[in-house]
Amino acid sequence: MKTPLKLLPLLLLLALPAAVQAQYTDTTNNGTITITGYTGSGGAVTIPDTINGLPVTSIGSYAFQNYTSLTSVTIPNSVTNIGESAFDDCTSLSSVTIGNSVTSIRFRAFYYCTSLSSVTIPNSVTSIGDYAFSSCGSLTNVMVPGSVTNIGSYTFQGCTRLTSVTIGNSVTSIGNYAFYYCTSLTSVTIPNSVTNIGSYAFYKCYKLTSVTIPNLVTSIGNYAFQYCPSLTSVTIPTSVTSIGDWAFSYCPSLTNVMIPGSVTSIGSGAFNGGTSLGAITVDALNSVYSSVAGVLFNQSQTTLIQCPGGKAGTYTIANTVTSIGDRAFDSCHSLTSVTIGNSVTNIGYFEFSSCTNLTSVTIGNSVTSIGSDAFYGCSSLTSVTIPNSVTSIGSGAFYGCSSLTSVTISSSV
């Protein structure tokens, strides 16, 4: 018997859900569906909210991984979880609509979705896993909702077109490498809820111009803002107790830094290479650190920790100083001469490296060793007299001193 022509559209419509659902593999658990795989043709995909009458509540791990023909995806409101690497390496995926019941976006969920230009994270989300949007090089802006409490490690690493980020006011921690190499990021709003900024969090954010660190942050991680060449100002609040190694190093546009009285630990090279940094000023109430004429010392001023990179002209290290921190004068391009006091016993590793305008150095008569690469790249240095107290000179100590014509080395070396 022939089917009447007027019934054909109805029959085709009834057959469509089964055809769509056949594109997915899934598992059933306690009356709910987890999608575990996809076999369709890609393009624009709308994930069904039910399969065989059961609600779809989870996109399983690796479900769409490497599906390069996928261009857009709509995740229904029934879904609460987007699994590990669910859309990992979907390089043609340009847009994602996430349903408003999703609470968790897991590890590498959208990793290396290089065409993903926009994503709205709904207010239902409380957790964003490590690497979740890492290497999404087309993503231009992100709003992390107030429901999220933690931004994981590497979450937005390598999102090179990301220009702005708004972080919701429930986030307490910005993970290690969270915005690492976000080279177009110009602004970021860090809410007052944040207590920790992880290591490398904003490393190589080349266009980031200013940062206000909120009043609850106690720790700024190692390398957190290293190589941020557009960073001109930073406000460190009185809640901060620890500034990590190299935290603000090689930020050549940073002009001044104020260390509050709360800071009890400043890591190695924290402000190294700041060629515009005219002064590091320490609050008079600080019990661990002090500053004199913009130079950072310990409280007793027996250890010179860091000379700001913008220090110009001549500088004399006082006889009260017995120790100079490694790289303390590294990349002080405007220094022309230095006198090292008679109480200093050691010139450390890379101590005066890349002081390209340094023409003369007077070494005090208590110095016993000159560390490796101590004067590396001091291309204007013309002569050096090494006193009789010196017994050891490290490898490369004067490497790259292309103007050096005269060196006097004592027989004690």
C-alpha positions as CSV (number, residue, x, y, z in Angstrom):
1,M,0.0,0.0,0.0
2,K,1.3,3.4,-0.9
3,T,1.7,6.0,1.8
4,P,-0.4,9.1,1.1
5,L,1.9,12.0,0.0
6,K,0.4,14.3,2.7
7,L,1.7,12.0,5.5
8,L,5.3,11.9,4.3
9,P,6.5,15.1,6.0
10,L,5.0,13.9,9.3
11,L,6.7,10.5,9.1
12,L,10.0,12.2,8.3
13,L,9.7,14.5,11.3
14,L,8.9,11.5,13.6
15,A,12.0,9.7,12.3
16,L,14.4,12.6,12.9
17,P,15.0,12.2,16.6
18,A,16.1,8.6,16.2
19,A,18.5,9.5,13.4
20,V,20.0,12.3,15.5
21,Q,20.3,10.2,18.6
22,A,22.0,7.4,16.5
23,Q,24.9,9.8,16.1
24,Y,25.9,9.4,19.7
25,T,27.3,6.5,21.8
26,D,26.3,6.7,25.5
27,T,26.1,4.9,28.8
28,T,23.2,4.8,31.3
29,N,23.7,5.4,35.0
30,N,20.9,5.7,37.6
31,G,18.4,6.6,34.9
32,T,20.6,9.3,33.3
33,I,22.6,9.4,30.1
34,T,26.3,10.2,29.6
35,I,27.3,10.8,26.0
36,T,30.6,9.0,25.4
37,G,31.1,9.5,21.7
38,Y,29.9,11.1,18.5
39,T,29.8,9.7,15.0
40,G,27.9,12.4,13.1
41,S,29.1,14.6,10.2
42,G,30.0,17.6,12.4
43,G,29.0,21.2,11.5
44,A,26.6,22.8,13.9
45,V,25.6,20.3,16.6
46,T,22.8,20.5,19.1
47,I,23.2,17.9,21.8
48,P,19.8,16.3,22.7
49,D,18.5,16.7,26.2
50,T,17.1,13.2,26.2
51,I,18.0,9.9,24.6
52,N,15.5,7.0,24.7
53,G,13.4,9.0,27.2
54,L,16.3,9.5,29.7
55,P,17.9,12.9,30.5
56,V,21.3,13.6,29.1
57,T,23.2,14.9,32.2
58,S,26.9,14.6,31.2
59,I,29.2,15.0,28.3
60,G,31.8,12.2,29.0
61,S,35.5,12.4,28.8
62,Y,36.9,12.5,25.2
63,A,33.4,12.4,23.8
64,F,34.1,14.8,20.9
65,Q,37.9,14.9,21.1
66,N,39.7,15.6,17.8
67,Y,36.4,16.0,15.9
68,T,37.8,18.7,13.6
69,S,34.6,19.1,11.5
70,L,32.6,20.3,14.5
71,T,31.9,24.1,14.0
72,S,29.5,24.9,16.8
73,V,27.9,23.1,19.7
74,T,24.8,23.8,21.9
75,I,24.8,22.0,25.2
76,P,21.3,21.6,26.7
77,N,20.1,22.7,30.1
78,S,19.9,19.0,31.3
79,V,23.7,18.7,31.3
80,T,25.5,19.3,34.6
81,N,29.0,18.1,33.7
82,I,31.4,18.6,30.7
83,G,34.0,15.9,31.1
84,E,37.8,15.7,30.7
85,S,39.0,16.5,27.2
86,A,35.3,16.4,26.0
87,F,36.0,18.8,23.1
88,D,39.8,18.7,23.2
89,D,41.4,19.6,19.8
90,C,38.2,20.4,18.0
91,T,40.1,22.9,15.9
92,S,37.1,24.2,13.8
93,L,34.8,24.7,16.8
94,S,34.1,28.5,16.8
95,S,31.2,28.9,19.3
96,V,29.8,27.0,22.2
97,T,26.5,27.5,24.1
98,I,26.7,26.0,27.5
99,G,23.4,25.1,29.2
100,N,22.5,26.8,32.5
101,S,22.7,23.7,34.6
102,V,26.4,22.9,34.0
103,T,28.3,23.1,37.3
104,S,31.7,21.6,36.2
105,I,33.9,22.2,33.2
106,R,36.7,19.7,33.6
107,F,40.4,19.3,32.7
108,R,41.2,20.2,29.1
109,A,37.5,20.3,28.2
110,F,38.0,22.8,25.4
111,Y,41.8,22.5,25.1
112,Y,43.3,23.6,21.8
113,C,40.0,24.6,20.3
114,T,41.9,27.1,18.2
115,S,38.9,28.6,16.4
116,L,36.8,29.2,19.5
117,S,36.1,32.9,19.5
118,S,33.3,33.2,22.1
119,V,32.0,31.3,25.0
120,T,29.5,32.2,27.8
121,I,30.1,30.5,31.1
122,P,26.8,30.3,32.9
123,N,26.3,31.2,36.5
124,S,25.7,27.6,37.4
125,V,29.4,26.7,36.9
126,T,31.3,26.4,40.1
127,S,34.5,24.7,38.9
128,I,36.7,25.3,35.9
129,G,39.4,22.6,35.5
130,D,43.1,22.9,34.6
131,Y,43.7,23.6,30.9
132,A,40.0,24.0,30.3
133,F,40.4,26.7,27.6
134,S,44.1,26.5,27.2
135,S,45.5,27.4,23.7
136,C,42.1,28.7,22.5
137,G,43.9,31.2,20.4
138,S,40.8,32.9,18.9
139,L,39.1,33.6,22.2
140,T,38.8,37.4,22.6
141,N,37.1,37.9,26.0
142,V,36.0,35.9,28.9
143,M,33.7,36.5,31.9
144,V,34.2,34.1,34.7
145,P,30.9,34.2,36.7
146,G,30.6,34.8,40.4
147,S,29.7,31.2,41.1
148,V,33.2,30.0,40.2
149,T,35.5,29.7,43.3
150,N,38.7,28.7,41.6
151,I,40.4,29.3,38.2
152,G,42.6,26.3,37.7
153,S,46.2,26.0,36.5
154,Y,46.7,26.8,32.8
155,T,43.0,27.5,32.3
156,F,43.5,30.2,29.7
157,Q,47.1,29.7,28.9
158,G,48.1,30.7,25.4
159,C,44.8,32.4,24.6
160,T,46.8,34.9,22.5
161,R,43.8,37.0,21.3
162,L,42.2,37.4,24.7
163,T,42.0,41.1,25.4
164,S,39.9,41.3,28.6
165,V,38.9,39.1,31.5
166,T,36.3,39.8,34.1
167,I,36.6,37.5,37.1
168,G,33.6,36.9,39.4
169,N,33.7,38.0,43.0
170,S,33.6,34.4,44.4
171,V,37.0,33.4,43.0
172,T,39.5,32.9,45.7
173,S,42.5,31.6,43.7
174,I,44.0,32.2,40.3
175,G,46.0,29.1,39.5
176,N,49.5,28.7,38.3
177,Y,49.9,29.6,34.6
178,A,46.2,30.6,34.5
179,F,46.7,33.4,31.9
180,Y,50.3,32.5,30.9
181,Y,51.2,34.0,27.5
182,C,47.9,35.8,26.9
183,T,49.8,38.3,24.8
184,S,46.8,40.5,23.9
185,L,45.4,40.9,27.4
186,T,45.2,44.6,28.2
187,S,43.0,44.5,31.3
188,V,42.0,42.2,34.1
189,T,39.7,42.8,37.0
190,I,40.8,40.8,40.0
191,P,38.0,40.8,42.6
192,N,38.5,41.3,46.4
193,S,37.7,37.6,47.0
194,V,41.0,36.5,45.6
195,T,43.6,35.5,48.2
196,N,46.3,33.8,46.0
197,I,47.8,34.6,42.6
198,G,49.7,31.6,41.4
199,S,53.1,31.2,39.8
200,Y,53.4,32.4,36.2
201,A,49.7,33.5,36.4
202,F,50.2,36.5,34.1
203,Y,53.6,35.6,32.7
204,K,54.3,37.3,29.3
205,C,51.0,39.2,29.2
206,Y,52.7,41.7,26.9
207,K,49.9,44.3,26.7
208,L,48.8,44.3,30.4
209,T,49.2,47.9,31.5
210,S,48.2,48.0,35.2
211,V,47.2,45.7,38.0
212,T,45.5,46.4,41.2
213,I,45.9,43.5,43.5
214,P,43.0,43.1,45.9
215,N,43.1,43.5,49.7
216,L,42.8,39.8,50.6
217,V,45.8,38.5,48.5
218,T,48.5,37.2,50.8
219,S,50.8,35.6,48.2
220,I,52.0,36.6,44.7
221,G,53.5,33.6,43.1
222,N,56.9,33.1,41.4
223,Y,57.1,34.7,38.0
224,A,53.5,35.9,38.3
225,F,53.9,39.1,36.2
226,Q,57.3,38.4,34.7
227,Y,57.9,39.8,31.1
228,C,54.9,42.1,31.2
229,P,56.6,45.0,29.3
230,S,53.5,47.3,29.2
231,L,52.9,47.1,32.9
232,T,53.4,50.7,34.2
233,S,51.9,50.5,37.7
234,V,51.1,47.9,40.3
235,T,49.5,48.4,43.7
236,I,50.6,45.8,46.4
237,P,48.1,45.8,49.3
238,T,48.8,45.5,53.0
239,S,47.5,42.0,53.0
240,V,50.5,40.6,51.0
241,T,53.1,38.8,53.0
242,S,55.0,37.1,50.2
243,I,56.3,38.2,46.8
244,G,57.7,35.2,44.8
245,D,60.9,34.8,42.9
246,W,61.0,37.0,39.7
247,A,57.4,38.1,40.3
248,F,57.7,41.4,38.6
249,S,61.0,40.9,36.8
250,Y,61.6,42.3,33.3
251,C,58.7,44.7,33.4
252,P,60.6,47.6,31.7
253,S,57.8,50.1,31.9
254,L,57.2,49.7,35.6
255,T,58.2,53.1,37.2
256,N,57.9,52.6,40.9
257,V,57.0,50.0,43.5
258,M,55.8,50.4,47.1
259,I,56.4,47.5,49.5
260,P,53.9,47.6,52.4
261,G,54.8,46.8,56.0
262,S,53.1,43.4,55.7
263,V,55.6,41.9,53.3
264,T,58.0,39.5,55.1
265,S,59.4,37.6,52.1
266,I,60.6,38.9,48.7
267,G,61.9,36.3,46.4
268,S,65.1,36.3,44.3
269,G,65.0,38.8,41.4
270,A,61.5,39.9,42.2
271,F,62.0,43.3,40.5
272,N,65.0,42.5,38.3
273,G,65.3,44.0,34.9
274,G,62.8,46.9,35.4
275,T,64.8,49.4,33.4
276,S,62.4,52.2,34.1
277,L,62.0,51.4,37.8
278,G,63.3,54.5,39.6
279,A,62.7,53.4,43.1
280,I,61.7,50.5,45.3
281,T,60.2,52.1,48.4
282,V,59.6,50.2,51.6
283,D,57.1,51.2,54.3
284,A,58.8,52.5,57.4
285,L,56.9,50.0,59.5
286,N,58.2,46.9,57.7
287,S,60.1,44.8,60.1
288,V,62.1,42.8,57.5
289,Y,63.0,45.2,54.7
290,S,64.1,48.8,54.2
291,S,65.0,51.2,51.4
292,V,67.5,53.9,51.0
293,A,67.4,56.2,48.0
294,G,65.1,53.7,46.3
295,V,67.4,50.7,46.8
296,L,66.0,47.7,48.5
297,F,67.9,46.4,51.7
298,N,67.2,44.1,54.6
299,Q,66.1,45.9,57.7
300,S,69.6,46.2,59.2
301,Q,70.9,47.4,55.8
302,T,73.7,44.8,55.8
303,T,72.4,43.1,52.7
304,L,71.7,45.0,49.5
305,I,68.9,43.1,47.8
306,Q,68.0,45.0,44.7
307,C,69.0,48.2,43.0
308,P,66.1,49.4,40.8
309,G,66.8,49.1,37.1
310,G,66.3,52.8,36.4
311,K,69.0,53.9,38.8
312,A,71.3,56.2,36.9
313,G,74.8,57.7,37.3
314,T,77.2,56.7,40.0
315,Y,76.4,54.5,43.0
316,T,78.4,53.7,46.2
317,I,77.7,50.7,48.2
318,A,78.2,51.7,51.9
319,N,80.7,50.1,54.1
320,T,77.9,48.8,56.3
321,V,76.9,46.4,53.6
322,T,78.5,42.9,53.9
323,S,76.4,41.1,51.3
324,I,74.9,41.8,47.8
325,G,72.1,39.6,46.5
326,D,72.5,37.7,43.3
327,R,71.6,39.9,40.2
328,A,71.1,42.9,42.5
329,F,72.3,45.3,39.7
330,D,71.4,43.1,36.7
331,S,70.2,45.2,33.7
332,C,70.8,48.6,35.5
333,H,71.5,50.1,32.0
334,S,71.9,53.7,33.2
335,L,74.5,53.1,35.9
336,T,77.9,54.5,34.9
337,S,80.1,53.7,37.9
338,V,79.9,51.6,41.1
339,T,82.1,51.6,44.2
340,I,81.8,48.5,46.2
341,G,82.4,49.1,49.9
342,N,85.2,47.5,51.9
343,S,82.9,45.2,54.0
344,V,81.5,43.2,51.0
345,T,83.1,39.8,50.7
346,N,81.5,38.4,47.6
347,I,80.3,39.6,44.2
348,G,77.6,37.1,43.2
349,Y,76.3,35.4,40.2
350,F,75.2,37.8,37.4
351,E,75.6,40.7,39.9
352,F,76.2,43.5,37.4
353,S,75.3,41.7,34.2
354,S,74.0,43.8,31.3
355,C,74.9,47.1,32.9
356,T,75.7,48.3,29.4
357,N,76.7,51.9,30.4
358,L,78.9,50.9,33.3
359,T,82.3,52.3,32.6
360,S,84.1,51.8,35.9
361,V,84.0,49.6,39.0
362,T,85.9,50.0,42.2
363,I,86.1,46.7,44.1
364,G,86.5,46.8,47.8
365,N,89.5,45.2,49.5
366,S,87.5,42.6,51.4
367,V,86.0,40.9,48.3
368,T,87.3,37.3,48.1
369,S,85.3,36.0,45.2
370,I,83.7,37.2,42.0
371,G,80.9,34.9,40.8
372,S,80.1,33.5,37.4
373,D,78.9,36.0,34.8
374,A,79.2,38.8,37.5
375,F,80.0,41.5,34.9
376,Y,78.5,39.6,31.9
377,G,77.6,42.0,29.0
378,C,79.1,45.2,30.6
379,S,80.0,46.4,27.1
380,S,81.2,49.9,28.2
381,L,83.5,48.6,31.0
382,T,87.1,49.7,30.1
383,S,89.3,48.7,33.0
384,V,89.1,46.6,36.2
385,T,91.5,46.2,39.1
386,I,91.0,43.1,41.1
387,P,92.3,43.5,44.7
388,N,94.6,41.1,46.5
389,S,91.8,39.8,48.7
390,V,90.2,38.0,45.7
391,T,91.0,34.3,45.5
392,S,88.3,33.1,43.0
393,I,86.9,34.4,39.8
394,G,84.0,32.5,38.3
395,S,83.5,31.4,34.7
396,G,82.3,34.1,32.3
397,A,82.8,36.8,34.9
398,F,83.7,39.4,32.3
399,Y,82.2,37.7,29.2
400,G,80.9,40.2,26.7
401,C,82.9,43.1,28.1
402,S,83.8,44.2,24.6
403,S,85.5,47.5,25.7
404,L,87.6,46.0,28.4
405,T,91.3,46.8,27.5
406,S,93.0,46.5,30.9
407,V,92.6,43.9,33.7
408,T,94.9,43.7,36.7
409,I,94.6,40.3,38.5
410,S,96.4,39.8,41.8
411,S,98.6,36.8,42.3
412,S,96.2,35.5,45.0
413,V,93.6,34.4,42.4
